[in-house]
């Protein structure tokens, strides 16, 4: 009887974990399709999603795949999985910072082009930082949530701008190179995989309460 009650009480938590995992797999799979099929077979429809819209860059797709894997590993209970998750997230952050630092003085890059690349890069970097906080310092979960909201805001603005103006409303601006599906995946990742992560106290409390109703 005790085992039956314990099983019932823990069932919502297992469903909760499973849901986050499915979202992470879906995000990583979409990015993989763009990278491996869209660019591997040069299918423009997968690169841009809608003709005339900016494409998702191959590196961006790779970064989103890596963050999705990092999120999946962060959901495991083993210390080894969390360490590997942190290594992947840190690798994404360090590599993007390195790319920006080594190209900041490139004479072939104009100011707006550099800023447009930074627009996507900053959101991805913040996603990696949020995962590092979740893995290494979950007591600062509120900071991870704030970081996720900051990272999602430009992407959400980009989605609204692309759909309303049917193109880039700020051509040459800080977000001009961010594709529609890039922005969508960033918002999706930040709002579900980070904000709803069960290791964040506020997310766990809200979702567990809703599941018990």
TORKOL-4160 file (C-alpha; in steps of 0.2 Angstrom, whole numbers, padded with zeros to 4 digits, m for minus):
213
<pt num="1" X="0000" Y="0000" Z="0000"/>
<pt num="2" X="0014" Y="0012" Z="0004"/>
<pt num="3" X="0023" Y="0009" Z="m0012"/>
<pt num="4" X="0006" Y="0012" Z="m0022"/>
<pt num="5" X="0004" Y="0029" Z="m0013"/>
<pt num="6" X="0022" Y="0034" Z="m0016"/>
<pt num="7" X="0020" Y="0029" Z="m0034"/>
<pt num="8" X="0005" Y="0040" Z="m0036"/>
<pt num="9" X="0013" Y="0055" Z="m0027"/>
<pt num="10" X="0028" Y="0054" Z="m0038"/>
<pt num="11" X="0019" Y="0051" Z="m0055"/>
<pt num="12" X="0016" Y="0070" Z="m0059"/>
<pt num="13" X="0035" Y="0073" Z="m0056"/>
<pt num="14" X="0040" Y="0059" Z="m0069"/>
<pt num="15" X="0027" Y="0066" Z="m0081"/>
<pt num="16" X="0034" Y="0084" Z="m0079"/>
<pt num="17" X="0052" Y="0078" Z="m0082"/>
<pt num="18" X="0046" Y="0068" Z="m0098"/>
<pt num="19" X="0038" Y="0084" Z="m0105"/>
<pt num="20" X="0054" Y="0094" Z="m0103"/>
<pt num="21" X="0064" Y="0080" Z="m0111"/>
<pt num="22" X="0052" Y="0080" Z="m0126"/>
<pt num="23" X="0053" Y="0098" Z="m0129"/>
<pt num="24" X="0072" Y="0098" Z="m0128"/>
<pt num="25" X="0072" Y="0083" Z="m0141"/>
<pt num="26" X="0060" Y="0092" Z="m0152"/>
<pt num="27" X="0071" Y="0108" Z="m0152"/>
<pt num="28" X="0087" Y="0099" Z="m0155"/>
<pt num="29" X="0079" Y="0089" Z="m0169"/>
<pt num="30" X="0073" Y="0104" Z="m0178"/>
<pt num="31" X="0090" Y="0112" Z="m0177"/>
<pt num="32" X="0098" Y="0095" Z="m0183"/>
<pt num="33" X="0086" Y="0095" Z="m0198"/>
<pt num="34" X="0091" Y="0112" Z="m0203"/>
<pt num="35" X="0110" Y="0109" Z="m0201"/>
<pt num="36" X="0111" Y="0091" Z="m0208"/>
<pt num="37" X="0098" Y="0091" Z="m0221"/>
<pt num="38" X="0095" Y="0110" Z="m0225"/>
<pt num="39" X="0113" Y="0113" Z="m0227"/>
<pt num="40" X="0119" Y="0096" Z="m0230"/>
<pt num="41" X="0108" Y="0094" Z="m0246"/>
<pt num="42" X="0107" Y="0113" Z="m0249"/>
<pt num="43" X="0088" Y="0114" Z="m0247"/>
<pt num="44" X="0085" Y="0133" Z="m0245"/>
<pt num="45" X="0067" Y="0130" Z="m0239"/>
<pt num="46" X="0074" Y="0122" Z="m0223"/>
<pt num="47" X="0087" Y="0136" Z="m0221"/>
<pt num="48" X="0075" Y="0150" Z="m0222"/>
<pt num="49" X="0058" Y="0142" Z="m0218"/>
<pt num="50" X="0049" Y="0156" Z="m0228"/>
<pt num="51" X="0056" Y="0162" Z="m0245"/>
<pt num="52" X="0064" Y="0179" Z="m0243"/>
<pt num="53" X="0067" Y="0178" Z="m0224"/>
<pt num="54" X="0084" Y="0177" Z="m0216"/>
<pt num="55" X="0091" Y="0159" Z="m0215"/>
<pt num="56" X="0096" Y="0150" Z="m0199"/>
<pt num="57" X="0115" Y="0150" Z="m0199"/>
<pt num="58" X="0124" Y="0132" Z="m0198"/>
<pt num="59" X="0133" Y="0137" Z="m0182"/>
<pt num="60" X="0117" Y="0143" Z="m0174"/>
<pt num="61" X="0109" Y="0126" Z="m0178"/>
<pt num="62" X="0124" Y="0117" Z="m0170"/>
<pt num="63" X="0123" Y="0128" Z="m0155"/>
<pt num="64" X="0105" Y="0125" Z="m0152"/>
<pt num="65" X="0108" Y="0106" Z="m0154"/>
<pt num="66" X="0122" Y="0107" Z="m0141"/>
<pt num="67" X="0111" Y="0117" Z="m0129"/>
<pt num="68" X="0097" Y="0104" Z="m0131"/>
<pt num="69" X="0108" Y="0090" Z="m0127"/>
<pt num="70" X="0115" Y="0100" Z="m0112"/>
<pt num="71" X="0097" Y="0102" Z="m0106"/>
<pt num="72" X="0093" Y="0084" Z="m0108"/>
<pt num="73" X="0109" Y="0079" Z="m0098"/>
<pt num="74" X="0104" Y="0092" Z="m0084"/>
<pt num="75" X="0088" Y="0083" Z="m0081"/>
<pt num="76" X="0097" Y="0067" Z="m0076"/>
<pt num="77" X="0100" Y="0064" Z="m0057"/>
<pt num="78" X="0118" Y="0058" Z="m0059"/>
<pt num="79" X="0133" Y="0070" Z="m0055"/>
<pt num="80" X="0142" Y="0064" Z="m0071"/>
<pt num="81" X="0127" Y="0069" Z="m0082"/>
<pt num="82" X="0126" Y="0087" Z="m0074"/>
<pt num="83" X="0145" Y="0089" Z="m0076"/>
<pt num="84" X="0144" Y="0084" Z="m0094"/>
<pt num="85" X="0129" Y="0096" Z="m0097"/>
<pt num="86" X="0139" Y="0110" Z="m0089"/>
<pt num="87" X="0154" Y="0106" Z="m0100"/>
<pt num="88" X="0143" Y="0107" Z="m0116"/>
<pt num="89" X="0135" Y="0123" Z="m0110"/>
<pt num="90" X="0152" Y="0131" Z="m0106"/>
<pt num="91" X="0159" Y="0125" Z="m0122"/>
<pt num="92" X="0145" Y="0134" Z="m0132"/>
<pt num="93" X="0148" Y="0150" Z="m0122"/>
<pt num="94" X="0167" Y="0150" Z="m0124"/>
<pt num="95" X="0166" Y="0146" Z="m0142"/>
<pt num="96" X="0154" Y="0160" Z="m0147"/>
<pt num="97" X="0164" Y="0173" Z="m0136"/>
<pt num="98" X="0180" Y="0167" Z="m0145"/>
<pt num="99" X="0172" Y="0169" Z="m0162"/>
<pt num="100" X="0166" Y="0187" Z="m0158"/>
<pt num="101" X="0182" Y="0192" Z="m0150"/>
<pt num="102" X="0193" Y="0185" Z="m0165"/>
<pt num="103" X="0182" Y="0194" Z="m0178"/>
<pt num="104" X="0178" Y="0210" Z="m0170"/>
<pt num="105" X="0192" Y="0219" Z="m0179"/>
<pt num="106" X="0189" Y="0210" Z="m0196"/>
<pt num="107" X="0189" Y="0224" Z="m0209"/>
<pt num="108" X="0177" Y="0214" Z="m0220"/>
<pt num="109" X="0163" Y="0215" Z="m0206"/>
<pt num="110" X="0154" Y="0231" Z="m0205"/>
<pt num="111" X="0147" Y="0238" Z="m0188"/>
<pt num="112" X="0129" Y="0233" Z="m0192"/>
<pt num="113" X="0134" Y="0215" Z="m0198"/>
<pt num="114" X="0144" Y="0212" Z="m0182"/>
<pt num="115" X="0129" Y="0218" Z="m0171"/>
<pt num="116" X="0117" Y="0207" Z="m0181"/>
<pt num="117" X="0128" Y="0192" Z="m0177"/>
<pt num="118" X="0129" Y="0197" Z="m0159"/>
<pt num="119" X="0110" Y="0198" Z="m0158"/>
<pt num="120" X="0108" Y="0180" Z="m0160"/>
<pt num="121" X="0125" Y="0176" Z="m0151"/>
<pt num="122" X="0120" Y="0185" Z="m0135"/>
<pt num="123" X="0103" Y="0175" Z="m0134"/>
<pt num="124" X="0112" Y="0158" Z="m0136"/>
<pt num="125" X="0126" Y="0163" Z="m0124"/>
<pt num="126" X="0113" Y="0168" Z="m0111"/>
<pt num="127" X="0105" Y="0151" Z="m0114"/>
<pt num="128" X="0121" Y="0143" Z="m0110"/>
<pt num="129" X="0124" Y="0153" Z="m0094"/>
<pt num="130" X="0107" Y="0149" Z="m0088"/>
<pt num="131" X="0110" Y="0131" Z="m0090"/>
<pt num="132" X="0127" Y="0133" Z="m0080"/>
<pt num="133" X="0117" Y="0141" Z="m0066"/>
<pt num="134" X="0104" Y="0127" Z="m0066"/>
<pt num="135" X="0118" Y="0114" Z="m0065"/>
<pt num="136" X="0131" Y="0122" Z="m0054"/>
<pt num="137" X="0121" Y="0135" Z="m0043"/>
<pt num="138" X="0103" Y="0131" Z="m0043"/>
<pt num="139" X="0100" Y="0142" Z="m0028"/>
<pt num="140" X="0102" Y="0156" Z="m0040"/>
<pt num="141" X="0088" Y="0150" Z="m0050"/>
<pt num="142" X="0079" Y="0167" Z="m0050"/>
<pt num="143" X="0094" Y="0174" Z="m0059"/>
<pt num="144" X="0093" Y="0160" Z="m0072"/>
<pt num="145" X="0075" Y="0164" Z="m0075"/>
<pt num="146" X="0079" Y="0182" Z="m0077"/>
<pt num="147" X="0093" Y="0178" Z="m0089"/>
<pt num="148" X="0081" Y="0167" Z="m0099"/>
<pt num="149" X="0068" Y="0181" Z="m0101"/>
<pt num="150" X="0082" Y="0193" Z="m0107"/>
<pt num="151" X="0088" Y="0180" Z="m0120"/>
<pt num="152" X="0070" Y="0177" Z="m0126"/>
<pt num="153" X="0065" Y="0195" Z="m0128"/>
<pt num="154" X="0075" Y="0200" Z="m0143"/>
<pt num="155" X="0070" Y="0184" Z="m0152"/>
<pt num="156" X="0051" Y="0187" Z="m0148"/>
<pt num="157" X="0053" Y="0204" Z="m0155"/>
<pt num="158" X="0061" Y="0197" Z="m0170"/>
<pt num="159" X="0046" Y="0185" Z="m0173"/>
<pt num="160" X="0033" Y="0199" Z="m0171"/>
<pt num="161" X="0043" Y="0210" Z="m0183"/>
<pt num="162" X="0046" Y="0197" Z="m0196"/>
<pt num="163" X="0028" Y="0191" Z="m0196"/>
<pt num="164" X="0021" Y="0209" Z="m0196"/>
<pt num="165" X="0032" Y="0217" Z="m0209"/>
<pt num="166" X="0035" Y="0201" Z="m0219"/>
<pt num="167" X="0054" Y="0203" Z="m0219"/>
<pt num="168" X="0067" Y="0212" Z="m0209"/>
<pt num="169" X="0059" Y="0228" Z="m0201"/>
<pt num="170" X="0077" Y="0233" Z="m0196"/>
<pt num="171" X="0087" Y="0228" Z="m0211"/>
<pt num="172" X="0105" Y="0229" Z="m0206"/>
<pt num="173" X="0100" Y="0231" Z="m0188"/>
<pt num="174" X="0106" Y="0221" Z="m0173"/>
<pt num="175" X="0093" Y="0207" Z="m0176"/>
<pt num="176" X="0093" Y="0207" Z="m0195"/>
<pt num="177" X="0102" Y="0190" Z="m0198"/>
<pt num="178" X="0091" Y="0181" Z="m0185"/>
<pt num="179" X="0079" Y="0169" Z="m0195"/>
<pt num="180" X="0061" Y="0166" Z="m0190"/>
<pt num="181" X="0064" Y="0148" Z="m0185"/>
<pt num="182" X="0080" Y="0153" Z="m0176"/>
<pt num="183" X="0070" Y="0166" Z="m0165"/>
<pt num="184" X="0056" Y="0153" Z="m0163"/>
<pt num="185" X="0068" Y="0140" Z="m0156"/>
<pt num="186" X="0077" Y="0152" Z="m0145"/>
<pt num="187" X="0060" Y="0158" Z="m0137"/>
<pt num="188" X="0054" Y="0140" Z="m0136"/>
<pt num="189" X="0070" Y="0134" Z="m0127"/>
<pt num="190" X="0071" Y="0149" Z="m0115"/>
<pt num="191" X="0053" Y="0148" Z="m0110"/>
<pt num="192" X="0051" Y="0129" Z="m0108"/>
<pt num="193" X="0069" Y="0121" Z="m0106"/>
<pt num="194" X="0075" Y="0135" Z="m0094"/>
<pt num="195" X="0061" Y="0143" Z="m0086"/>
<pt num="196" X="0051" Y="0127" Z="m0083"/>
<pt num="197" X="0067" Y="0117" Z="m0078"/>
<pt num="198" X="0062" Y="0107" Z="m0063"/>
<pt num="199" X="0078" Y="0111" Z="m0053"/>
<pt num="200" X="0072" Y="0129" Z="m0052"/>
<pt num="201" X="0062" Y="0131" Z="m0036"/>
<pt num="202" X="0049" Y="0143" Z="m0043"/>
<pt num="203" X="0046" Y="0132" Z="m0059"/>
<pt num="204" X="0044" Y="0116" Z="m0049"/>
<pt num="205" X="0032" Y="0124" Z="m0037"/>
<pt num="206" X="0021" Y="0131" Z="m0050"/>
<pt num="207" X="0020" Y="0116" Z="m0061"/>
<pt num="208" X="0019" Y="0103" Z="m0047"/>
<pt num="209" X="0004" Y="0113" Z="m0040"/>
<pt num="210" X="m0005" Y="0114" Z="m0056"/>
<pt num="211" X="m0003" Y="0095" Z="m0059"/>
<pt num="212" X="m0011" Y="0092" Z="m0042"/>
<pt num="213" X="m0027" Y="0101" Z="m0046"/>
